[in-house]
Amino acid sequence: MKSRLKLKDGEELKRISSRTKGFMEETDIIEYHIVNSAGEVVGTVTHTDHTAVRGFKRTQTVEQKDLAGNTIVSDSW
C-alpha cells in the first residue's frame, strides 16, 4: 500500500484509527496521518480492505489527501 502513495522525503505514516464495517465486518478501514520530519500533519491516508462474502474476492483501495482535502492519490487493486 505504501508504494502507491506519493510521500515526500522525510514524510511518514502514523496510524490514527481502524474500524470495521459491514454485517459480517468484511471491510477493514485504517486511517493514517502523513507527518513530515518536523512532526506536523501534512495529509491523510485511508486504506480500505474489503473481502466479498460470496467468492472471497479481496479489493483494496487507498486514498491520499492533503490538508485542504484535495485528493492526491486514489487507487484500487
C-alpha positions as CSV (number, residue, x, y, z in Angstrom):
1,M,0.0,0.0,0.0
2,K,2.8,2.4,0.9
3,S,4.4,2.1,-2.5
4,R,1.2,3.5,-4.1
5,L,1.4,6.8,-2.1
6,K,3.2,10.0,-3.1
7,L,5.3,10.8,0.0
8,K,8.0,13.4,0.1
9,D,11.4,12.9,1.7
10,G,11.1,12.8,5.5
11,E,7.3,12.1,5.5
12,E,6.0,9.0,7.2
13,L,2.6,7.4,8.1
14,K,1.2,7.5,11.6
15,R,-1.7,5.2,12.2
16,I,-4.6,7.1,13.9
17,S,-7.6,4.7,13.8
18,S,-9.0,1.5,12.5
19,R,-12.5,0.1,12.3
20,T,-14.6,-2.5,10.5
21,K,-17.9,-2.2,8.7
22,G,-20.5,-4.5,7.1
23,F,-22.9,-7.0,8.5
24,M,-20.0,-9.6,8.8
25,E,-17.3,-7.0,9.4
26,E,-15.9,-7.8,5.9
27,T,-14.4,-4.3,5.4
28,D,-11.4,-3.1,7.4
29,I,-10.7,0.7,7.3
30,I,-7.4,2.1,8.5
31,E,-6.7,5.8,8.7
32,Y,-3.3,7.4,8.9
33,H,-1.8,10.9,9.2
34,I,1.1,11.9,7.0
35,V,3.6,13.5,9.2
36,N,6.6,15.5,8.0
37,S,10.1,15.5,9.5
38,A,9.1,18.4,11.9
39,G,6.2,16.3,13.3
40,E,3.5,18.3,11.6
41,V,0.5,16.6,10.0
42,V,0.5,17.4,6.2
43,G,-2.1,15.0,5.0
44,T,-4.2,11.9,5.5
45,V,-4.5,8.4,4.1
46,T,-7.4,6.0,4.2
47,H,-6.8,2.3,3.4
48,T,-9.8,0.1,2.8
49,D,-9.5,-3.7,2.6
50,H,-12.8,-5.5,1.6
51,T,-13.3,-9.2,1.3
52,A,-16.5,-10.2,-0.5
53,V,-18.6,-12.7,1.4
54,R,-19.5,-14.5,-1.8
55,G,-16.5,-15.7,-3.7
56,F,-14.0,-14.3,-1.2
57,K,-12.7,-11.7,-3.7
58,R,-10.5,-9.2,-2.0
59,T,-10.4,-5.5,-3.0
60,Q,-8.1,-2.8,-1.5
61,T,-8.3,0.9,-2.0
62,V,-6.1,3.8,-0.9
63,E,-6.9,7.5,-0.8
64,Q,-4.3,10.1,0.0
65,K,-5.4,13.7,0.7
66,D,-3.7,16.9,1.6
67,L,-4.9,19.1,4.5
68,A,-7.1,21.1,2.2
69,G,-9.0,17.9,1.3
70,N,-7.6,17.7,-2.3
71,T,-7.2,14.1,-3.5
72,I,-3.5,13.3,-4.3
73,V,-3.9,9.5,-4.9
74,S,-6.9,7.3,-5.3
75,D,-6.2,3.8,-6.3
76,S,-7.8,0.3,-6.2
77,W,-6.3,-3.1,-6.7
